[in-house]
């Protein structure tokens, strides 16, 4: 019994020791696995962060390169445009300088020719001491005025002349517009009066078309007392000579040029124009009958 009891106790102690060692090994193994898992997760996060940072770096680098190229292109374009503008300005300035230089030469030549012509003619009124120099610039330099100041004064004169010419052109344009508007108003007035005046002319010439004597004897009825035409009875235009004389007087009275000189009204001009045509037709018929 004692042996069995000792064996049982030894077995129990062995079992307890084995269990303690197993528990201790399990306890020691769990932190190691946790550390390994944490280390693996940290390594994965680090790799992801590195990959993301690398991708972002590549994207930023590409964007920076694109922005740099765009800036370089813009700078090159601006430089080209500035160079072209500068070249255009240089061309314009050169053309203006050449034009001013030609103008200075022309003025100098005119002054020199005028001076030489005046000296040849011996006219004291054409002589001017300021024009004794061979050129306009030399004359001004002799007076103590530099060529640059001379050119500036000439440019000022040219600008004044250009402004005067422009103002004159604008005035002429305004006058043309005013004349055109006045002509349009006159045309409208004539159109409004045309029907009334045509009716009066037809009433006067009705039954007398081609009859020169009848038209001349009743001419005062259509022209009116203010026209300056004196009434002529029918008995005074019986002979051909009297008809011709009266016709010439009537054509002078109703001729458009004479009316313009007398400053006749639009209504009177219109009536006289119609009367002039009727008298001319009747005169042609009268001449054909006389032959």
Phi and psi restraints in degrees (value plus and minus 20) as a CYANA .aco file:
   2 UNK   PHI     -85.6   -45.6
   2 UNK   PSI     -56.2   -16.2
   3 UNK   PHI     -87.7   -47.7
   3 UNK   PSI     -61.8   -21.8
   4 UNK   PHI     -84.6   -44.6
   4 UNK   PSI     -60.0   -20.0
   5 UNK   PHI     -84.7   -44.7
   5 UNK   PSI     -61.3   -21.3
   6 UNK   PHI     -86.3   -46.3
   6 UNK   PSI     -58.6   -18.6
   7 UNK   PHI     -84.6   -44.6
   7 UNK   PSI     -61.9   -21.9
   8 UNK   PHI     -84.3   -44.3
   8 UNK   PSI     -61.2   -21.2
   9 UNK   PHI     -86.1   -46.1
   9 UNK   PSI     -59.4   -19.4
  10 UNK   PHI     -84.2   -44.2
  10 UNK   PSI     -59.4   -19.4
  11 UNK   PHI     -85.5   -45.5
  11 UNK   PSI     -60.5   -20.5
  12 UNK   PHI     -84.2   -44.2
  12 UNK   PSI     -63.4   -23.4
  13 UNK   PHI     -83.2   -43.2
  13 UNK   PSI     -60.8   -20.8
  14 UNK   PHI     -82.2   -42.2
  14 UNK   PSI     -62.0   -22.0
  15 UNK   PHI     -84.5   -44.5
  15 UNK   PSI     -62.2   -22.2
  16 UNK   PHI     -85.3   -45.3
  16 UNK   PSI     -62.5   -22.5
  17 UNK   PHI     -83.9   -43.9
  17 UNK   PSI     -61.7   -21.7
  18 UNK   PHI     -83.2   -43.2
  18 UNK   PSI     -61.3   -21.3
  19 UNK   PHI     -85.7   -45.7
  19 UNK   PSI     -59.2   -19.2
  20 UNK   PHI     -84.3   -44.3
  20 UNK   PSI     -61.7   -21.7
  21 UNK   PHI     -84.4   -44.4
  21 UNK   PSI     -59.5   -19.5
  22 UNK   PHI     -84.2   -44.2
  22 UNK   PSI     -63.9   -23.9
  23 UNK   PHI     -83.9   -43.9
  23 UNK   PSI     -60.0   -20.0
  24 UNK   PHI     -86.1   -46.1
  24 UNK   PSI     -59.8   -19.8
  25 UNK   PHI     -86.0   -46.0
  25 UNK   PSI     -60.2   -20.2
  26 UNK   PHI     -85.6   -45.6
  26 UNK   PSI     -59.8   -19.8
  27 UNK   PHI     -85.5   -45.5
  27 UNK   PSI     -58.4   -18.4
  28 UNK   PHI     -92.8   -52.8
  28 UNK   PSI     -50.4   -10.4
  29 UNK   PHI     -95.2   -55.2
  29 UNK   PSI     -54.8   -14.8
  30 UNK   PHI     -81.8   -41.8
  30 UNK   PSI     -68.6   -28.6
  31 UNK   PHI     -80.5   -40.5
  31 UNK   PSI     -54.6   -14.6
  32 UNK   PHI     -85.4   -45.4
  32 UNK   PSI     -64.2   -24.2
  33 UNK   PHI     -85.3   -45.3
  33 UNK   PSI     -59.8   -19.8
  34 UNK   PHI     -83.4   -43.4
  34 UNK   PSI     -61.8   -21.8
  35 UNK   PHI     -84.4   -44.4
  35 UNK   PSI     -59.4   -19.4
  36 UNK   PHI     -85.0   -45.0
  36 UNK   PSI     -62.6   -22.6
  37 UNK   PHI     -83.4   -43.4
  37 UNK   PSI     -63.0   -23.0
  38 UNK   PHI     -83.5   -43.5
  38 UNK   PSI     -59.7   -19.7
  39 UNK   PHI     -84.9   -44.9
  39 UNK   PSI     -60.6   -20.6
  40 UNK   PHI     -84.8   -44.8
  40 UNK   PSI     -62.6   -22.6
  41 UNK   PHI     -83.9   -43.9
  41 UNK   PSI     -61.3   -21.3
  42 UNK   PHI     -83.7   -43.7
  42 UNK   PSI     -59.2   -19.2
  43 UNK   PHI     -84.3   -44.3
  43 UNK   PSI     -61.2   -21.2
  44 UNK   PHI     -83.9   -43.9
  44 UNK   PSI     -64.2   -24.2
  45 UNK   PHI     -82.4   -42.4
  45 UNK   PSI     -59.3   -19.3
  46 UNK   PHI     -84.3   -44.3
  46 UNK   PSI     -62.5   -22.5
  47 UNK   PHI     -83.7   -43.7
  47 UNK   PSI     -61.7   -21.7
  48 UNK   PHI     -82.9   -42.9
  48 UNK   PSI     -63.2   -23.2
  49 UNK   PHI     -83.4   -43.4
  49 UNK   PSI     -60.8   -20.8
  50 UNK   PHI     -84.7   -44.7
  50 UNK   PSI     -62.2   -22.2
  51 UNK   PHI     -82.7   -42.7
  51 UNK   PSI     -64.2   -24.2
  52 UNK   PHI     -83.9   -43.9
  52 UNK   PSI     -62.7   -22.7
  53 UNK   PHI     -84.3   -44.3
  53 UNK   PSI     -58.7   -18.7
  54 UNK   PHI     -84.9   -44.9
  54 UNK   PSI     -63.7   -23.7
  55 UNK   PHI     -82.6   -42.6
  55 UNK   PSI     -62.5   -22.5
  56 UNK   PHI     -83.8   -43.8
  56 UNK   PSI     -58.5   -18.5
  57 UNK   PHI     -83.5   -43.5
  57 UNK   PSI     -63.4   -23.4
  58 UNK   PHI     -82.0   -42.0
  58 UNK   PSI     -63.1   -23.1
  59 UNK   PHI     -84.4   -44.4
  59 UNK   PSI     -63.9   -23.9
  60 UNK   PHI     -83.1   -43.1
  60 UNK   PSI     -58.7   -18.7
  61 UNK   PHI     -85.6   -45.6
  61 UNK   PSI     -62.6   -22.6
  62 UNK   PHI     -84.1   -44.1
  62 UNK   PSI     -62.5   -22.5
  63 UNK   PHI     -83.6   -43.6
  63 UNK   PSI     -60.9   -20.9
  64 UNK   PHI     -84.1   -44.1
  64 UNK   PSI     -61.3   -21.3
  65 UNK   PHI     -84.1   -44.1
  65 UNK   PSI     -62.6   -22.6
  66 UNK   PHI     -83.5   -43.5
  66 UNK   PSI     -62.7   -22.7
  67 UNK   PHI     -83.7   -43.7
  67 UNK   PSI     -59.5   -19.5
  68 UNK   PHI     -84.9   -44.9
  68 UNK   PSI     -61.6   -21.6
  69 UNK   PHI     -83.9   -43.9
  69 UNK   PSI     -62.0   -22.0
  70 UNK   PHI     -82.8   -42.8
  70 UNK   PSI     -62.2   -22.2
  71 UNK   PHI     -84.1   -44.1
  71 UNK   PSI     -61.6   -21.6
  72 UNK   PHI     -83.1   -43.1
  72 UNK   PSI     -61.5   -21.5
  73 UNK   PHI     -83.0   -43.0
  73 UNK   PSI     -63.5   -23.5
  74 UNK   PHI     -83.1   -43.1
  74 UNK   PSI     -61.3   -21.3
  75 UNK   PHI     -84.2   -44.2
  75 UNK   PSI     -62.6   -22.6
  76 UNK   PHI     -83.8   -43.8
  76 UNK   PSI     -61.9   -21.9
  77 UNK   PHI     -83.9   -43.9
  77 UNK   PSI     -64.8   -24.8
  78 UNK   PHI     -83.1   -43.1
  78 UNK   PSI     -59.0   -19.0
  79 UNK   PHI     -83.9   -43.9
  79 UNK   PSI     -62.7   -22.7
  80 UNK   PHI     -83.3   -43.3
  80 UNK   PSI     -65.1   -25.1
  81 UNK   PHI     -83.3   -43.3
  81 UNK   PSI     -61.9   -21.9
  82 UNK   PHI     -83.4   -43.4
  82 UNK   PSI     -59.3   -19.3
  83 UNK   PHI     -85.2   -45.2
  83 UNK   PSI     -62.1   -22.1
  84 UNK   PHI     -84.8   -44.8
  84 UNK   PSI     -63.2   -23.2
  85 UNK   PHI     -81.4   -41.4
  85 UNK   PSI     -61.2   -21.2
  86 UNK   PHI     -83.9   -43.9
  86 UNK   PSI     -60.9   -20.9
  87 UNK   PHI     -84.6   -44.6
  87 UNK   PSI     -62.3   -22.3
  88 UNK   PHI     -82.2   -42.2
  88 UNK   PSI     -62.7   -22.7
  89 UNK   PHI     -83.8   -43.8
  89 UNK   PSI     -60.0   -20.0
  90 UNK   PHI     -83.0   -43.0
  90 UNK   PSI     -61.5   -21.5
  91 UNK   PHI     -83.4   -43.4
  91 UNK   PSI     -64.3   -24.3
  92 UNK   PHI     -83.5   -43.5
  92 UNK   PSI     -64.8   -24.8
  93 UNK   PHI     -82.7   -42.7
  93 UNK   PSI     -59.6   -19.6
  94 UNK   PHI     -85.4   -45.4
  94 UNK   PSI     -62.8   -22.8
  95 UNK   PHI     -83.6   -43.6
  95 UNK   PSI     -61.8   -21.8
  96 UNK   PHI     -84.4   -44.4
  96 UNK   PSI     -61.1   -21.1
  97 UNK   PHI     -84.6   -44.6
  97 UNK   PSI     -63.0   -23.0
  98 UNK   PHI     -83.4   -43.4
  98 UNK   PSI     -59.8   -19.8
  99 UNK   PHI     -83.5   -43.5
  99 UNK   PSI     -65.6   -25.6
 100 UNK   PHI     -83.2   -43.2
 100 UNK   PSI     -58.1   -18.1
 101 UNK   PHI     -84.3   -44.3
 101 UNK   PSI     -62.2   -22.2
 102 UNK   PHI     -83.0   -43.0
 102 UNK   PSI     -59.0   -19.0
 103 UNK   PHI     -84.1   -44.1
 103 UNK   PSI     -61.1   -21.1
 104 UNK   PHI     -82.0   -42.0
 104 UNK   PSI     -63.2   -23.2
 105 UNK   PHI     -83.5   -43.5
 105 UNK   PSI     -61.9   -21.9
 106 UNK   PHI     -84.3   -44.3
 106 UNK   PSI     -62.6   -22.6
 107 UNK   PHI     -83.3   -43.3
 107 UNK   PSI     -60.8   -20.8
 108 UNK   PHI     -82.5   -42.5
 108 UNK   PSI     -64.5   -24.5
 109 UNK   PHI     -83.0   -43.0
 109 UNK   PSI     -61.8   -21.8
 110 UNK   PHI     -82.5   -42.5
 110 UNK   PSI     -65.2   -25.2
 111 UNK   PHI     -82.4   -42.4
 111 UNK   PSI     -61.7   -21.7
 112 UNK   PHI     -85.8   -45.8
 112 UNK   PSI     -64.2   -24.2
 113 UNK   PHI     -83.9   -43.9
 113 UNK   PSI     -62.6   -22.6
 114 UNK   PHI     -81.9   -41.9
 114 UNK   PSI     -61.2   -21.2
 115 UNK   PHI     -85.9   -45.9
 115 UNK   PSI     -65.6   -25.6
 116 UNK   PHI     -84.8   -44.8
 116 UNK   PSI     -59.0   -19.0
 117 UNK   PHI     -84.7   -44.7
 117 UNK   PSI     -61.1   -21.1
 118 UNK   PHI     -85.4   -45.4
 118 UNK   PSI     -56.7   -16.7
 119 UNK   PHI     -89.6   -49.6
 119 UNK   PSI     -56.6   -16.6
 120 UNK   PHI     -87.5   -47.5
 120 UNK   PSI     -59.0   -19.0
 121 UNK   PHI     -93.6   -53.6
 121 UNK   PSI     -38.1     1.9
 122 UNK   PHI      52.5    92.5
 122 UNK   PSI       1.4    41.4
 123 UNK   PHI    -107.2   -67.2
 123 UNK   PSI     107.3   147.3
 124 UNK   PHI     -91.9   -51.9
 124 UNK   PSI     -46.2    -6.2
 125 UNK   PHI     -93.7   -53.7
 125 UNK   PSI     -44.0    -4.0
 126 UNK   PHI    -106.5   -66.5
 126 UNK   PSI     -31.9     8.1
 127 UNK   PHI    -102.2   -62.2
 127 UNK   PSI     114.6   154.6
 128 UNK   PHI    -159.6  -119.6
 128 UNK   PSI     101.0   141.0
 129 UNK   PHI     -80.8   -40.8
 129 UNK   PSI     -44.8    -4.8
 130 UNK   PHI     -93.8   -53.8
 130 UNK   PSI     -33.1     6.9
 131 UNK   PHI    -123.1   -83.1
 131 UNK   PSI      -4.1    35.9
 132 UNK   PHI     -94.1   -54.1
 132 UNK   PSI     -40.3    -0.3
 133 UNK   PHI     -92.2   -52.2
 133 UNK   PSI     137.1   177.1
 134 UNK   PHI     -96.0   -56.0
 134 UNK   PSI     -36.5     3.5
 135 UNK   PHI    -165.4  -125.4
 135 UNK   PSI     140.4   180.4
 136 UNK   PHI     -85.2   -45.2
 136 UNK   PSI     -59.3   -19.3
 137 UNK   PHI     -87.7   -47.7
 137 UNK   PSI     -63.7   -23.7
 138 UNK   PHI     -83.0   -43.0
 138 UNK   PSI     -56.9   -16.9
 139 UNK   PHI     -83.0   -43.0
 139 UNK   PSI     -64.6   -24.6
 140 UNK   PHI     -89.1   -49.1
 140 UNK   PSI     -54.9   -14.9
 141 UNK   PHI     -85.8   -45.8
 141 UNK   PSI     -56.1   -16.1
 142 UNK   PHI     -85.4   -45.4
 142 UNK   PSI     -51.0   -11.0
 143 UNK   PHI     -99.9   -59.9
 143 UNK   PSI     -22.8    17.2
 144 UNK   PHI      75.5   115.5
 144 UNK   PSI      -8.0    32.0
 145 UNK   PHI    -130.1   -90.1
 145 UNK   PSI     109.8   149.8
 146 UNK   PHI     -94.9   -54.9
 146 UNK   PSI     145.5   185.5
 147 UNK   PHI     -85.8   -45.8
 147 UNK   PSI     -54.5   -14.5
 148 UNK   PHI     -85.1   -45.1
 148 UNK   PSI     -61.4   -21.4
 149 UNK   PHI     -86.8   -46.8
 149 UNK   PSI     -56.9   -16.9
 150 UNK   PHI     -82.3   -42.3
 150 UNK   PSI     -64.7   -24.7
 151 UNK   PHI     -84.0   -44.0
 151 UNK   PSI     -59.2   -19.2
 152 UNK   PHI     -83.8   -43.8
 152 UNK   PSI     -62.0   -22.0
 153 UNK   PHI     -84.9   -44.9
 153 UNK   PSI     -61.1   -21.1
 154 UNK   PHI     -84.9   -44.9
 154 UNK   PSI     -58.9   -18.9
 155 UNK   PHI     -82.9   -42.9
 155 UNK   PSI     -59.2   -19.2
 156 UNK   PHI     -84.0   -44.0
 156 UNK   PSI     -61.6   -21.6
 157 UNK   PHI     -82.3   -42.3
 157 UNK   PSI     -61.1   -21.1
 158 UNK   PHI     -84.3   -44.3
 158 UNK   PSI     -62.2   -22.2
 159 UNK   PHI     -83.5   -43.5
 159 UNK   PSI     -60.3   -20.3
 160 UNK   PHI     -82.8   -42.8
 160 UNK   PSI     -63.0   -23.0
 161 UNK   PHI     -84.4   -44.4
 161 UNK   PSI     -59.7   -19.7
 162 UNK   PHI     -84.0   -44.0
 162 UNK   PSI     -62.7   -22.7
 163 UNK   PHI     -83.2   -43.2
 163 UNK   PSI     -60.6   -20.6
 164 UNK   PHI     -84.4   -44.4
 164 UNK   PSI     -62.1   -22.1
 165 UNK   PHI     -84.8   -44.8
 165 UNK   PSI     -59.4   -19.4
 166 UNK   PHI     -85.6   -45.6
 166 UNK   PSI     -62.4   -22.4
 167 UNK   PHI     -83.4   -43.4
 167 UNK   PSI     -60.1   -20.1
 168 UNK   PHI     -84.9   -44.9
 168 UNK   PSI     -60.5   -20.5
 169 UNK   PHI     -83.9   -43.9
 169 UNK   PSI     -61.7   -21.7
 170 UNK   PHI     -83.8   -43.8
 170 UNK   PSI     -60.1   -20.1
 171 UNK   PHI     -83.4   -43.4
 171 UNK   PSI     -63.8   -23.8
 172 UNK   PHI     -82.3   -42.3
 172 UNK   PSI     -58.9   -18.9
 173 UNK   PHI     -84.7   -44.7
 173 UNK   PSI     -62.3   -22.3
 174 UNK   PHI     -83.0   -43.0
 174 UNK   PSI     -59.8   -19.8
 175 UNK   PHI     -83.8   -43.8
 175 UNK   PSI     -60.8   -20.8
 176 UNK   PHI     -84.0   -44.0
 176 UNK   PSI     -61.9   -21.9
 177 UNK   PHI     -83.6   -43.6
 177 UNK   PSI     -62.4   -22.4
 178 UNK   PHI     -83.7   -43.7
 178 UNK   PSI     -61.4   -21.4
 179 UNK   PHI     -84.4   -44.4
 179 UNK   PSI     -59.2   -19.2
 180 UNK   PHI     -84.9   -44.9
 180 UNK   PSI     -63.4   -23.4
 181 UNK   PHI     -83.6   -43.6
 181 UNK   PSI     -60.4   -20.4
 182 UNK   PHI     -84.0   -44.0
 182 UNK   PSI     -60.0   -20.0
 183 UNK   PHI     -84.8   -44.8
 183 UNK   PSI     -59.2   -19.2
 184 UNK   PHI     -85.1   -45.1
 184 UNK   PSI     -60.8   -20.8
 185 UNK   PHI     -83.9   -43.9
 185 UNK   PSI     -61.0   -21.0
 186 UNK   PHI     -83.0   -43.0
 186 UNK   PSI     -59.3   -19.3
 187 UNK   PHI     -84.5   -44.5
 187 UNK   PSI     -62.0   -22.0
 188 UNK   PHI     -83.3   -43.3
 188 UNK   PSI     -60.6   -20.6
 189 UNK   PHI     -83.8   -43.8
 189 UNK   PSI     -61.6   -21.6
 190 UNK   PHI     -83.6   -43.6
 190 UNK   PSI     -59.9   -19.9
 191 UNK   PHI     -84.0   -44.0
 191 UNK   PSI     -58.3   -18.3
 192 UNK   PHI     -90.0   -50.0
 192 UNK   PSI     -54.6   -14.6
 193 UNK   PHI    -106.1   -66.1
 193 UNK   PSI     -32.5     7.5
 194 UNK   PHI     -79.3   -39.3
 194 UNK   PSI     -65.8   -25.8
 195 UNK   PHI     -83.1   -43.1
 195 UNK   PSI     -65.9   -25.9
 196 UNK   PHI     -84.5   -44.5
 196 UNK   PSI     -65.1   -25.1
 197 UNK   PHI     -88.9   -48.9
 197 UNK   PSI     -58.5   -18.5
 198 UNK   PHI     -82.3   -42.3
 198 UNK   PSI     -57.4   -17.4
 199 UNK   PHI     -83.4   -43.4
 199 UNK   PSI     -62.6   -22.6
 200 UNK   PHI     -85.2   -45.2
 200 UNK   PSI     -61.6   -21.6
 201 UNK   PHI     -86.2   -46.2
 201 UNK   PSI     -61.0   -21.0
 202 UNK   PHI     -85.5   -45.5
 202 UNK   PSI     -58.5   -18.5
 203 UNK   PHI     -83.6   -43.6
 203 UNK   PSI     -59.2   -19.2
 204 UNK   PHI     -90.8   -50.8
 204 UNK   PSI     -61.0   -21.0
 205 UNK   PHI    -110.0   -70.0
 205 UNK   PSI     -20.7    19.3
 206 UNK   PHI     -83.9   -43.9
 206 UNK   PSI     105.1   145.1
 207 UNK   PHI      63.2   103.2
 207 UNK   PSI     -24.4    15.6
 208 UNK   PHI    -138.6   -98.6
 208 UNK   PSI      -6.8    33.2
 209 UNK   PHI     -83.3   -43.3
 209 UNK   PSI     105.2   145.2
 210 UNK   PHI      63.4   103.4
 210 UNK   PSI     -26.2    13.8
 211 UNK   PHI    -117.3   -77.3
 211 UNK   PSI      76.1   116.1
 212 UNK   PHI     -86.2   -46.2
 212 UNK   PSI     -58.5   -18.5
 213 UNK   PHI     -85.0   -45.0
 213 UNK   PSI     -62.2   -22.2
 214 UNK   PHI     -87.0   -47.0
 214 UNK   PSI     -58.9   -18.9
 215 UNK   PHI     -86.0   -46.0
 215 UNK   PSI     -62.2   -22.2
 216 UNK   PHI     -89.1   -49.1
 216 UNK   PSI     -57.0   -17.0
 217 UNK   PHI     -93.3   -53.3
 217 UNK   PSI     -41.5    -1.5
 218 UNK   PHI    -131.9   -91.9
 218 UNK   PSI      -2.1    37.9
 219 UNK   PHI     -85.0   -45.0
 219 UNK   PSI     -50.4   -10.4
 220 UNK   PHI     -85.0   -45.0
 220 UNK   PSI     -48.5    -8.5
 221 UNK   PHI     -84.2   -44.2
 221 UNK   PSI     -53.3   -13.3
 222 UNK   PHI    -114.3   -74.3
 222 UNK   PSI     -51.4   -11.4
 223 UNK   PHI    -100.5   -60.5
 223 UNK   PSI     -53.5   -13.5
 224 UNK   PHI      71.7   111.7
 224 UNK   PSI     142.1   182.1
 225 UNK   PHI     -90.8   -50.8
 225 UNK   PSI     -40.6    -0.6
 226 UNK   PHI    -104.2   -64.2
 226 UNK   PSI     -20.1    19.9
 227 UNK   PHI     -99.9   -59.9
 227 UNK   PSI     -35.9     4.1
 228 UNK   PHI      68.5   108.5
 228 UNK   PSI     -18.0    22.0
 229 UNK   PHI    -107.3   -67.3
 229 UNK   PSI     110.4   150.4
 230 UNK   PHI    -110.6   -70.6
 230 UNK   PSI     117.5   157.5
 231 UNK   PHI     -83.9   -43.9
 231 UNK   PSI     120.3   160.3
 232 UNK   PHI    -144.6  -104.6
 232 UNK   PSI      99.2   139.2
 233 UNK   PHI     -89.2   -49.2
 233 UNK   PSI     139.4   179.4
 234 UNK   PHI     -85.1   -45.1
 234 UNK   PSI     -48.6    -8.6
 235 UNK   PHI     -89.5   -49.5
 235 UNK   PSI     -37.9     2.1
 236 UNK   PHI    -105.6   -65.6
 236 UNK   PSI     -25.4    14.6
 237 UNK   PHI    -143.7  -103.7
 237 UNK   PSI      22.4    62.4
 238 UNK   PHI    -101.2   -61.2
 238 UNK   PSI     -65.9   -25.9
 239 UNK   PHI     -99.4   -59.4
 239 UNK   PSI     139.2   179.2
 240 UNK   PHI     -86.1   -46.1
 240 UNK   PSI     -57.7   -17.7
 241 UNK   PHI     -84.3   -44.3
 241 UNK   PSI     -61.0   -21.0
 242 UNK   PHI     -86.2   -46.2
 242 UNK   PSI     -58.0   -18.0
 243 UNK   PHI     -83.5   -43.5
 243 UNK   PSI     -64.6   -24.6
 244 UNK   PHI     -83.5   -43.5
 244 UNK   PSI     -62.9   -22.9
 245 UNK   PHI     -84.2   -44.2
 245 UNK   PSI     -64.4   -24.4
 246 UNK   PHI     -87.5   -47.5
 246 UNK   PSI     -56.0   -16.0
 247 UNK   PHI     -83.9   -43.9
 247 UNK   PSI     -62.3   -22.3
 248 UNK   PHI     -83.0   -43.0
 248 UNK   PSI     -61.2   -21.2
 249 UNK   PHI     -84.1   -44.1
 249 UNK   PSI     -59.8   -19.8
 250 UNK   PHI     -87.3   -47.3
 250 UNK   PSI     -61.0   -21.0
 251 UNK   PHI     -85.9   -45.9
 251 UNK   PSI     -55.4   -15.4
 252 UNK   PHI     -86.6   -46.6
 252 UNK   PSI     -52.8   -12.8
 253 UNK   PHI     -93.2   -53.2
 253 UNK   PSI     -54.2   -14.2
 254 UNK   PHI    -128.4   -88.4
 254 UNK   PSI     -12.0    28.0
 255 UNK   PHI     -88.3   -48.3
 255 UNK   PSI     117.1   157.1
 256 UNK   PHI     -78.6   -38.6
 256 UNK   PSI     -58.4   -18.4
 257 UNK   PHI     -85.7   -45.7
 257 UNK   PSI     -60.9   -20.9
 258 UNK   PHI     -86.0   -46.0
 258 UNK   PSI     -58.3   -18.3
 259 UNK   PHI     -84.6   -44.6
 259 UNK   PSI     -58.0   -18.0
 260 UNK   PHI     -84.3   -44.3
 260 UNK   PSI     -58.8   -18.8
 261 UNK   PHI     -87.5   -47.5
 261 UNK   PSI     -55.9   -15.9
 262 UNK   PHI    -100.5   -60.5
 262 UNK   PSI     -29.8    10.2
 263 UNK   PHI      50.4    90.4
 263 UNK   PSI      25.2    65.2
 264 UNK   PHI     -91.7   -51.7
 264 UNK   PSI     139.5   179.5
 265 UNK   PHI     -95.2   -55.2
 265 UNK   PSI     146.5   186.5
 266 UNK   PHI     -84.6   -44.6
 266 UNK   PSI     -59.8   -19.8
 267 UNK   PHI     -83.0   -43.0
 267 UNK   PSI     -65.0   -25.0
 268 UNK   PHI     -87.1   -47.1
 268 UNK   PSI     -57.4   -17.4
 269 UNK   PHI     -81.9   -41.9
 269 UNK   PSI     -62.7   -22.7
 270 UNK   PHI     -84.2   -44.2
 270 UNK   PSI     -65.5   -25.5
 271 UNK   PHI     -82.6   -42.6
 271 UNK   PSI     -64.4   -24.4
 272 UNK   PHI     -85.1   -45.1
 272 UNK   PSI     -53.9   -13.9
 273 UNK   PHI     -83.8   -43.8
 273 UNK   PSI     -64.3   -24.3
 274 UNK   PHI     -84.9   -44.9
 274 UNK   PSI     -62.0   -22.0
 275 UNK   PHI     -84.4   -44.4
 275 UNK   PSI     -60.1   -20.1
 276 UNK   PHI     -80.3   -40.3
 276 UNK   PSI     -63.1   -23.1
 277 UNK   PHI     -85.2   -45.2
 277 UNK   PSI     -62.1   -22.1
 278 UNK   PHI     -84.8   -44.8
 278 UNK   PSI     -62.0   -22.0
 279 UNK   PHI     -84.7   -44.7
 279 UNK   PSI     -57.8   -17.8
 280 UNK   PHI     -86.0   -46.0
 280 UNK   PSI     -62.3   -22.3
 281 UNK   PHI     -82.9   -42.9
 281 UNK   PSI     -63.2   -23.2
 282 UNK   PHI     -85.6   -45.6
 282 UNK   PSI     -55.7   -15.7
 283 UNK   PHI     -85.0   -45.0
 283 UNK   PSI     -61.5   -21.5
 284 UNK   PHI     -82.2   -42.2
 284 UNK   PSI     -61.6   -21.6
 285 UNK   PHI     -85.9   -45.9
 285 UNK   PSI     -59.1   -19.1
 286 UNK   PHI     -83.1   -43.1
 286 UNK   PSI     -63.0   -23.0
 287 UNK   PHI     -84.7   -44.7
 287 UNK   PSI     -61.1   -21.1
 288 UNK   PHI     -85.0   -45.0
 288 UNK   PSI     -54.9   -14.9
 289 UNK   PHI     -93.3   -53.3
 289 UNK   PSI     -54.2   -14.2
 290 UNK   PHI     -88.5   -48.5
 290 UNK   PSI     -50.0   -10.0
